[in-house]
Amino acid sequence: MRVNAAAPDLDVDEILADRAIRIVVCCGSGGVGKTTTAAALALRAAEEHGRRTVVLTIDPARRLAQALGLTELDNTPRQVKGLQPDSAELHAMMLDMKRTFDEVVLAHTEPKKAEEIFANPFYQAMSSTFSGTQEYMAMEKLGQLRARDEWDLIVVDTPPSRSALDFLDAPARLSRFLDGKMLRLLLAPARAGGRSVFNLVSASFGLFSRTVTKILGAQLLSDLSGFVGALDSMFGGFRERAEQTYRVLQAPETAFLVVAAPEPDAVREAVYFAGRLAADRMPLAGLVLNRVVPVAAPRLSADDARAAAARLDEMGGHPSTADVLRVHAELAELHDRQAEVAGRFLHAHPGVPVVRIPAQPADVHDLDGLRAIGSTFE
């Protein structure tokens, strides 16, 4: 399918074979086959290009594990079996934000202090449900995988919808949080040598403390003060690492692939993603257009096919041939509609390379299905 005459073909194998590229990030809206695409990319990199690969999903869905033949995924890379050849090596994992948060605490605080942090109710809430924690920890986990230098290639499958790029904002959002006025007020006692939050030299701050104490209660405020004190010592390093990972995502060693289906909403989101990546100076390698309807005879138009079917009906006989022509006409019309929709992306981002993945006859749920998708990258 020619999405647009101006659209160059995306050579996915060239990306996967390039040893200078260490990270491939798949982003896109939900329901476009992004997780399957990430798994197919990782499998092909391992089997066809001999790269020791790990695929990290930040999407809470479990489809990646199913497609790779694993019963489950967790925060530890698990080796995928059944690769061809046997020497090929692929691992898969799914981000566990609380466990990653715990690992950060253990790595950057003393054991006794870590126990206190783990017991703090504010930490328990933040590490499990706090808005933005998943994105912070995704950036942390990606940085950890790269720092281990164990992998030739890291493939990242991001969450669906526009939150897929929220992890790019993690360093800035964390900086705003740590530099916020409320947090600085709560940190003031700890930074003043551990004096009680109630023994404050500033009258205005004392008034603030008394007001907050009435609302939250002394014990809750004490828990909060202890938690933000721990944040002050622990998250400075995390902020630096997140900013370093952000710079890695801007570097030539990273390739972003926007995944979309030839549907209006998905293409609209793809246009947004590509624009955001350009604004952030992230290296966009191309568009993966999934679920493209193939046409066996592209030179036979829908109108000509229907006209030929009508003539066969008039002549009598050949009913099966007439039916085939009518099916072709329907597919050709759908093909043209998809091309028109996909063309909106190329109109907004001319010159971006595109690879087209034909619609699969069934859901992909095993390695053979992933290999079938990978073969279309050729």
C-alpha positions as CSV (number, residue, x, y, z in Angstrom):
1,M,0.0,0.0,0.0
2,R,1.4,3.4,-1.0
3,V,0.4,5.7,1.8
4,N,1.7,8.7,-0.1
5,A,4.1,9.0,-3.0
6,A,6.2,11.3,-0.9
7,A,6.6,8.8,1.9
8,P,9.9,6.9,1.8
9,D,9.9,3.3,2.9
10,L,11.1,2.7,6.5
11,D,13.8,0.1,6.7
12,V,13.2,-1.5,10.1
13,D,15.9,-4.1,9.6
14,E,18.4,-1.3,9.1
15,I,17.5,0.1,12.5
16,L,17.5,-3.3,14.3
17,A,20.9,-4.2,12.8
18,D,22.5,-0.9,13.6
19,R,24.7,-1.5,16.6
20,A,24.9,2.2,17.3
21,I,21.2,2.2,18.1
22,R,20.7,0.9,21.7
23,I,17.1,1.9,22.4
24,V,13.9,1.6,20.3
25,V,10.8,3.3,21.8
26,C,7.4,2.4,20.4
27,C,4.7,5.0,21.1
28,G,1.1,5.3,20.0
29,S,-2.5,5.3,21.0
30,G,-4.3,2.3,22.5
31,G,-5.6,-0.5,20.3
32,V,-3.2,-0.1,17.4
33,G,-1.0,-3.2,18.0
34,K,1.8,-1.3,19.7
35,T,2.6,-4.0,22.2
36,T,2.7,-6.7,19.5
37,T,4.8,-4.5,17.3
38,A,7.3,-4.0,20.2
39,A,7.5,-7.7,20.8
40,A,7.9,-8.4,17.0
41,L,10.7,-5.9,16.8
42,A,12.5,-7.4,19.8
43,L,12.2,-10.9,18.5
44,R,13.5,-10.0,15.1
45,A,16.4,-8.1,16.5
46,A,17.4,-11.2,18.5
47,E,16.8,-13.9,15.9
48,E,17.7,-12.1,12.6
49,H,20.4,-9.7,13.8
50,G,21.9,-11.6,16.7
51,R,21.4,-8.8,19.2
52,R,21.0,-9.5,22.9
53,T,17.6,-7.8,23.4
54,V,15.3,-7.0,26.2
55,V,11.7,-5.7,25.7
56,L,10.2,-3.5,28.5
57,T,6.5,-2.9,28.6
58,I,5.1,-0.1,30.7
59,D,1.6,-1.0,29.5
60,P,-0.3,-2.8,32.3
61,A,-1.9,-5.2,29.8
62,R,-0.6,-8.7,29.8
63,R,-0.6,-9.3,26.0
64,L,3.2,-9.1,25.7
65,A,3.7,-12.1,28.0
66,Q,1.1,-14.1,26.1
67,A,2.7,-13.3,22.7
68,L,6.1,-14.3,23.9
69,G,4.9,-17.6,25.4
70,L,5.5,-16.5,29.0
71,T,3.0,-17.2,31.8
72,E,3.8,-13.8,33.4
73,L,6.0,-10.8,33.3
74,D,7.4,-8.8,36.2
75,N,10.1,-6.4,37.1
76,T,12.9,-8.9,36.4
77,P,13.9,-9.7,32.8
78,R,12.7,-13.2,31.9
79,Q,14.3,-15.1,29.1
80,V,12.1,-16.1,26.2
81,K,12.5,-19.7,25.1
82,G,12.1,-21.3,21.7
83,L,14.1,-18.8,19.7
84,Q,15.7,-19.6,16.3
85,P,18.6,-20.2,16.4
86,D,19.2,-21.4,19.9
87,S,22.0,-18.8,20.3
88,A,19.5,-16.0,19.9
89,E,18.7,-14.2,23.2
90,L,15.6,-12.3,24.1
91,H,14.4,-11.2,27.5
92,A,11.1,-9.5,28.5
93,M,9.8,-7.6,31.5
94,M,7.0,-5.5,32.7
95,L,7.5,-2.4,34.8
96,D,6.5,-2.9,38.5
97,M,6.5,0.7,39.7
98,K,6.4,-0.1,43.4
99,R,9.2,-2.6,43.2
100,T,11.3,-0.2,41.1
101,F,10.6,2.5,43.7
102,D,11.7,0.1,46.5
103,E,14.9,-0.7,44.6
104,V,15.7,3.1,44.3
105,V,15.3,3.5,48.1
106,L,17.5,0.4,48.8
107,A,20.1,1.6,46.4
108,H,20.4,5.2,47.7
109,T,19.7,5.0,51.5
110,E,21.1,3.2,54.5
111,P,19.2,-0.1,55.4
112,K,17.8,1.4,58.6
113,K,16.6,4.5,56.8
114,A,15.1,2.4,54.0
115,E,13.0,0.4,56.6
116,E,11.7,3.7,58.0
117,I,10.8,4.9,54.5
118,F,9.0,1.6,53.6
119,A,7.0,1.9,56.8
120,N,6.0,5.4,56.1
121,P,2.3,5.5,55.0
122,F,3.0,8.4,52.6
123,Y,5.6,6.3,50.9
124,Q,3.3,3.3,50.7
125,A,0.7,5.5,49.0
126,M,3.0,7.3,46.6
127,S,4.9,4.2,45.5
128,S,1.6,2.4,44.6
129,T,-0.9,5.0,43.4
130,F,0.6,8.5,43.3
131,S,-0.1,10.2,39.9
132,G,3.1,10.3,37.9
133,T,5.0,7.6,39.8
134,Q,4.7,5.1,36.9
135,E,6.4,7.6,34.6
136,Y,9.1,8.4,37.1
137,M,9.8,4.7,37.6
138,A,9.7,4.0,33.9
139,M,12.5,6.5,33.4
140,E,14.4,5.0,36.3
141,K,14.0,1.4,35.0
142,L,15.1,2.4,31.5
143,G,18.2,4.1,33.0
144,Q,19.0,1.1,35.0
145,L,18.8,-1.3,32.0
146,R,21.0,1.0,30.0
147,A,23.5,1.5,32.8
148,R,23.9,-2.3,33.3
149,D,25.3,-2.4,29.7
150,E,24.0,-6.0,29.5
151,W,21.8,-5.5,26.4
152,D,22.6,-4.8,22.8
153,L,19.2,-3.4,22.3
154,I,16.3,-2.2,24.6
155,V,12.8,-2.1,23.1
156,V,10.4,0.0,25.1
157,D,6.6,-0.5,24.8
158,T,4.9,2.6,26.2
159,P,1.4,3.0,27.6
160,P,-1.5,3.8,25.3
161,S,-2.8,7.3,24.5
162,R,-1.1,10.6,25.2
163,S,0.2,9.3,28.5
164,A,2.7,7.3,26.4
165,L,4.9,10.4,26.4
166,D,4.4,11.4,30.0
167,F,7.6,9.6,30.9
168,L,9.5,12.2,28.8
169,D,8.1,14.8,31.3
170,A,9.3,13.0,34.4
171,P,12.5,15.0,35.0
172,A,10.7,18.4,34.6
173,R,7.7,17.3,36.7
174,L,9.9,15.9,39.4
175,S,11.9,19.1,39.5
176,R,8.7,21.1,39.9
177,F,7.6,18.9,42.7
178,L,10.9,19.1,44.6
179,D,11.2,22.8,44.1
180,G,7.6,23.5,45.0
181,K,6.8,26.0,47.8
182,M,4.8,23.6,49.8
183,L,7.5,20.9,49.8
184,R,10.2,23.5,50.7
185,L,8.0,24.5,53.7
186,L,7.6,20.9,54.8
187,L,11.3,20.3,54.3
188,A,12.4,23.3,56.3
189,P,12.6,21.6,59.7
190,A,14.7,18.6,58.3
191,R,17.0,21.0,56.6
192,A,17.4,23.0,59.8
193,G,18.9,20.1,61.7
194,G,15.9,18.0,62.5
195,R,14.1,20.4,64.7
196,S,10.4,19.7,65.2
197,V,8.0,20.9,62.6
198,F,6.3,22.8,65.4
199,N,9.4,24.7,66.5
200,L,9.7,27.1,63.6
201,V,11.4,30.5,63.9
202,S,9.2,32.1,61.3
203,A,5.9,33.4,62.6
204,S,4.3,32.9,59.2
205,F,5.6,29.4,59.0
206,G,4.4,28.7,62.5
207,L,0.9,29.8,61.5
208,F,1.1,27.5,58.4
209,S,2.2,24.6,60.7
210,R,-0.7,25.2,63.1
211,T,-3.2,25.4,60.3
212,V,-1.9,22.2,58.7
213,T,-1.8,20.4,62.0
214,K,-5.5,21.2,62.6
215,I,-6.4,19.8,59.2
216,L,-4.1,16.7,59.1
217,G,-3.4,16.0,62.8
218,A,0.0,15.8,64.5
219,Q,0.8,12.2,63.6
220,L,-0.1,12.6,60.0
221,L,1.9,15.8,59.7
222,S,4.8,14.0,61.4
223,D,4.6,11.1,58.8
224,L,4.5,13.6,56.0
225,S,7.5,15.6,57.3
226,G,9.5,12.4,57.6
227,F,8.5,11.3,54.1
228,V,9.5,14.6,52.4
229,G,12.7,14.6,54.4
230,A,13.5,11.2,52.9
231,L,12.6,12.5,49.5
232,D,15.0,15.4,49.8
233,S,18.0,13.1,50.3
234,M,16.9,10.4,47.9
235,F,15.3,12.1,44.9
236,G,18.0,14.5,44.1
237,G,20.0,11.6,42.7
238,F,16.9,10.3,40.9
239,R,16.3,13.6,39.3
240,E,19.8,13.7,38.0
241,R,19.5,10.1,36.6
242,A,16.1,10.9,35.0
243,E,17.6,14.0,33.3
244,Q,20.5,11.9,32.1
245,T,18.1,9.3,30.7
246,Y,16.2,12.1,29.0
247,R,19.3,13.1,27.3
248,V,19.9,9.5,26.2
249,L,16.5,9.5,24.6
250,Q,17.5,12.6,22.6
251,A,20.7,11.0,21.4
252,P,21.4,9.2,18.1
253,E,21.5,5.8,20.0
254,T,17.7,6.0,20.4
255,A,15.1,5.5,17.7
256,F,11.4,6.4,18.3
257,L,8.8,4.6,16.2
258,V,5.2,5.9,16.2
259,V,2.7,3.1,15.8
260,A,-0.7,3.7,14.3
261,A,-3.6,2.0,12.5
262,P,-5.1,3.6,9.4
263,E,-8.0,5.0,11.4
264,P,-8.8,8.7,12.0
265,D,-8.3,8.7,15.8
266,A,-5.1,6.7,15.7
267,V,-3.6,8.8,12.9
268,R,-4.6,12.0,14.8
269,E,-2.7,10.7,17.8
270,A,0.2,9.7,15.7
271,V,0.4,13.3,14.3
272,Y,0.5,14.5,17.9
273,F,3.2,12.1,18.9
274,A,5.4,13.0,16.0
275,G,5.0,16.7,16.7
276,R,5.8,16.3,20.3
277,L,8.9,14.3,19.5
278,A,10.1,16.9,17.1
279,A,9.5,19.6,19.7
280,D,11.5,17.7,22.3
281,R,14.3,16.9,19.7
282,M,13.7,13.2,20.0
283,P,14.9,11.1,17.1
284,L,11.8,10.0,15.2
285,A,12.8,7.0,13.0
286,G,9.4,6.6,11.3
287,L,5.8,5.5,11.3
288,V,4.7,1.8,11.7
289,L,1.3,1.6,10.0
290,N,-0.5,-1.5,11.3
291,R,-3.4,-3.4,10.0
292,V,-3.2,-2.3,6.5
293,V,-5.8,-4.1,4.2
294,P,-3.8,-5.7,1.3
295,V,-5.2,-5.7,-2.2
296,A,-4.1,-8.6,-4.5
297,A,-4.7,-6.6,-7.7
298,P,-4.0,-3.0,-6.9
299,R,-4.4,-1.9,-10.6
300,L,-8.0,-3.1,-10.7
301,S,-10.2,-0.3,-9.3
302,A,-13.3,-0.9,-7.3
303,D,-15.5,0.6,-10.0
304,D,-13.9,-1.6,-12.7
305,A,-14.3,-4.7,-10.5
306,R,-18.0,-4.0,-10.0
307,A,-18.6,-3.3,-13.6
308,A,-16.9,-6.6,-14.6
309,A,-19.0,-8.5,-12.1
310,A,-22.2,-6.9,-13.5
311,R,-21.2,-7.9,-17.0
312,L,-20.6,-11.5,-15.9
313,D,-24.1,-11.5,-14.3
314,E,-25.6,-10.4,-17.6
315,M,-23.7,-13.1,-19.5
316,G,-24.8,-15.8,-17.1
317,G,-22.5,-18.3,-15.4
318,H,-19.3,-17.6,-13.5
319,P,-21.0,-16.6,-10.3
320,S,-18.0,-17.3,-8.2
321,T,-15.8,-15.0,-10.3
322,A,-18.4,-12.3,-10.0
323,D,-18.4,-12.7,-6.2
324,V,-14.6,-12.5,-6.1
325,L,-14.7,-9.3,-8.1
326,R,-17.3,-7.7,-5.7
327,V,-15.2,-8.7,-2.7
328,H,-12.2,-7.1,-4.4
329,A,-14.2,-3.9,-4.9
330,E,-15.0,-3.7,-1.2
331,L,-11.4,-4.3,-0.2
332,A,-10.1,-1.8,-2.8
333,E,-12.5,0.9,-1.4
334,L,-11.3,0.2,2.2
335,H,-7.7,0.3,0.9
336,D,-8.3,3.7,-0.6
337,R,-10.0,5.0,2.6
338,Q,-7.1,3.8,4.7
339,A,-4.6,5.5,2.3
340,E,-6.6,8.7,2.6
341,V,-6.6,8.6,6.4
342,A,-2.9,7.6,6.6
343,G,-2.1,10.4,4.2
344,R,-3.1,12.9,6.9
345,F,0.0,11.9,8.8
346,L,2.3,12.4,5.8
347,H,0.6,15.8,5.1
348,A,1.5,16.9,8.7
349,H,4.9,15.3,8.7
350,P,6.1,15.0,5.1
351,G,9.2,12.9,4.5
352,V,8.8,10.6,7.6
353,P,9.6,7.0,6.5
354,V,6.7,4.5,6.7
355,V,6.5,0.7,7.0
356,R,3.1,-0.9,6.4
357,I,2.1,-4.1,8.3
358,P,-0.7,-6.1,6.6
359,A,-3.8,-6.9,8.7
360,Q,-3.3,-10.4,10.3
361,P,-5.9,-13.1,9.8
362,A,-6.0,-13.8,13.5
363,D,-4.8,-12.3,16.8
364,V,-1.0,-12.8,17.4
365,H,-0.5,-14.9,20.5
366,D,2.8,-16.8,19.9
367,L,6.3,-16.5,18.5
368,D,5.3,-17.7,15.0
369,G,2.7,-14.9,14.8
370,L,5.4,-12.4,15.9
371,R,7.8,-13.8,13.3
372,A,5.1,-13.3,10.6
373,I,4.8,-9.7,11.5
374,G,8.6,-9.4,11.6
375,S,8.9,-10.7,8.1
376,T,6.9,-7.7,6.8
377,F,9.7,-5.5,8.1
378,E,11.9,-6.8,5.2
